[in-house]
Amino acid sequence: MKGYIEERALELAKYIVENKTTVRAAAGKFGISKSTVHKDVSERILFLHSELAREVKQVLENNKEERHIRGGYATKVKYLGLTAKNG
């Protein structure tokens, strides 16, 4: 792999673990696509840092378990005309 791709994968993985954030949020923060983030933190990181890869996997699995809750909240906000700050 090229150096900048390895650096990006490590940065993304650290960001996701430290902030317990979603792939979508990380993509927005770094200005790249969700597909790129997912590939970096699920495939590329395995070859670079196995312990960090395990931690990222735990965060992503937790996000997957909670996504129906976030989706329900987003729908509630949409139909009640609330914003995330006052909802």
N, C-alpha and C positions, 0 to 999 in steps of 0.2 A: 504494500500500500504506500501511497505517497505520504509524505510527512504531514501535510496540512490536514489530510483526511483523518489520520490517526489522532492528531491534536484535537480536531473537532469532535471526534467520537468520545475522547476522554472528557472534554469540556462538557459535552451534552450529558454524558452519564453522571458526572459529578453534579451538574445543575439539577438533574432530575432527582437524584438521591437526596441532596441537601435540601431542596425545596418541596419534595414529595409532589412534584408537578406532573401534569399530563404531557403526552407527546405533543398534543396541539399547542399547549402553552409554551413548551420548549421551542417548538418550530417558530412560533411568533416572536419569542425573545431573540432567537438567533437569526431570524429572517430567512429560514430555509423551509423546504416542504416537509410535511408530516412523514412522507415516505422516506425521505433522507434521514430524518431523526430516527425513525423506527429501524431502518437498516443499520444505522450506526450503533444504536444501543442494544439491538438484539442479535446482530451478527458480527459486526466488526470488533466490538468491545471484547468478545470472547477471546480473541487472539492477542489482545493487548493487556487486559487486566481481568483475570477470572473472578476475583473476589468482588470487584466493582460490578461486573456483569451479573453476579448473583444478587447483589443489592438492587440493581436496576430492575431485574426481573421481578423481585418482590414488590417494588413500587408499582410496576406496570400491572401485575396481577391484582393488587389492591385496587388500582384505578378501574380495572375491568369489573371487579365485583361491585364497585360503587357507581358505575356509570348510569344505571337506571335511576338512581337517586338524583344525580345532577341533572339528568334529562327531565325528570319530573319537576324539579324545581324551576328549570328554565321554562317549561311549559306554563307553570303557575304564574311566573313573572310575566310572561308574554300575555296571557289572557286576563290578568288582573291589571295590566298596564303599569306595573311597578318597575322600578329599576333595581338592580342588584344591591344598591346602597340602602334603599329604604324598604326592601322586601324582607 
